[in-house]
């Protein structure tokens, strides 16, 4: 006979997988921030990252406006962007490049 607890097991395993994925995304944001912007001195106690991680969920169709606003806010940190705000080739970088660290999160599985 089939196990009677299959829906419960699926829910638990999905939650565990989602938690692990979010942890890996957070680690990626931290590592990319440190590699891109480096460390700063911290109250004379050594070096530490100077960053703040934020999760933003734009309204449907507002992603371009959000990226434009974030790009203008963090334009001073865009050492790898040219004067016109266009992307410059970054060795080893894959995908789109912004003057801030951006990692997309999709919690829904792709439809096959």
Buried (B, 14 or more C-beta within 10 A) or exposed (E): EEEEEEEEEEEEEEEEEEEEEEEEBEEEBBEBBBEBBEEEEEEEEEEEBEBEEEEEEEEEEEEEEEBEEBBEEBEEEBEBBEEEEEEEEEEEEEEEBBBBBBEEEEEEEEEE
